[in-house]
């Protein structure tokens, strides 16, 4: 039971991570000119994916999420996955649903409940990477991340 609880905690951390985003175009006040700027996006590298033998229909996935300097993830959800995120390196700013924005530093962690809306995930540094270990406990076959471009 302790192992299952630990795996659930690790899965919650992983959800904190996200995919890619871009800034909205910045419009100048001069003649109809628009300048588009994009921020780097994060990458998710799966480490291990395994069906949980004692929890039918659930899969454990661990992954490394790498945020280059100034990277921001698009608002997203992790379906019905329980997510655990642990900051291995750097600093990440995060906002879930209507909760306040929180900044997490190396060695800190958080969890995301199933169905949570991750409206902000970004590397706070313009010069250093941020790296997360993220653990998901999800329904077998579900996508781990679904972007919400409308947010």
N, C-alpha and C positions, 0 to 999 in steps of 0.2 A: 504494500500500500504506500509506503514511503517513496519507493521508486516511482510509482505512478504519479504521486503528487509532485515530485521533483520534475518529472517530464512535463507535466502540465504547466508548471511554473516556467520552465525553459521555453515551451511553445509560445507562451504569452509574450515573451520578450521579442521573439522573432517578428511578430506582427508589426512591431514598431517600425520596421523598416519599410521602405517603399520603393517605387519604380522611378519613372522619369517625369520631369516637368519642364515647362518653359515659362518665362515671364510673358505677360501681356505686352503687346507692342506699345512703345512709348510714342505718342504723337506730338509733333512740334506745333507751335502756334503759327508758324509761317505758312507758306503755300503748301498745300496738301502733301506734305512729306511725312512718312512714317519710318521710324527706325526700330527694327526688331532686335531684341536681345534675348539670348537664351542662356539659361544657367545649365551647368553640367547636371547629369542625372546619376543616380546611384546604380550599382550593379548588385545582383543577388546571385551568389554562387552556392548551390546546394552542396552540403557535405554528406548528409546521410538521410535517407528516406526509408522508413520501415513501418509496416503494419504493426499495430500494437497487439500482441498475442492474447492479452487478457481483456481487451476492449474491442469487441466486434464493430467493424465499420470505421475505426479510427486509425489515422496514420500519424506517426511522429516524423517531423522533418526538421533538420538543423541546417542553418545556412549562415554564410558570412555576407553581410551587406556592407559594401564599400561606398562611402560618400567622398568623392574628390573634393578639393577645396571649393567652397561656395555652392555645393550641390544642394538641390531641393527636390523632394519627391512630390509627385502629383497627389492631390487628395485621393484617398483610396479606402477600401475596406478589405478585410481578410475573411469574408464570408462568415461562416459559423466556427471558424478556427479560434482556439485559445492561443494567445501569442505571448511569449516572454522575450524581452530584448535586454541585452547586456552590452554596455559600451566597453569595447576592448581598447579603443584608442580614440583620442579626440573628444569633441563636445558636440552634442546633438540637441537641437531644440525641437520639442514635440507638443502637439495639441490634439487631444481626443475629444470628439463631440463638443459639448459646451464647457468642458473643464478648462481651467486656465492653462496658458502656455507654460511649459516646464522645461528647464535646461538640465540635461544629464551629462555628467563628466565621466571620464575613464573610471571604471570600477562601479558605476551606478547602474541600476536596472529598473525596468517597469514591466507591467503586464497590460494586455489589452483583452477585454472581454469579447466573447463572440458577438459579431454584428457591430462592433464599435466603428465609428467613422473617424479615420485618421486624417484630420484636415490640414495638419502641418507636420512635416518632418524635414529638417534641414541641418546641414553642417554649418556651425556658426563661424568657422574660420575661412578666410579667403586664401590661406597659405598652407594649411595642414589638412590631411585626410581625417575622416572619422570612420571608424570601423565598428560594426555591431556583430554580435553573435545573436541570431534570432532562432527561436524554437517555435514550431507550430504543432499543435495537436488539432488535426482537421478531420473532416469527414473524408474518407478514402475517395479519391478521384476529384475532389473539389479543387478549384484554382486557389492558390495561396494569396493572390493579390488581384483585386479588381479596381482599376483606376476609376475615379469619378471626375471627369473633366468639367462637369458643370459647377463644381464647388469652388 
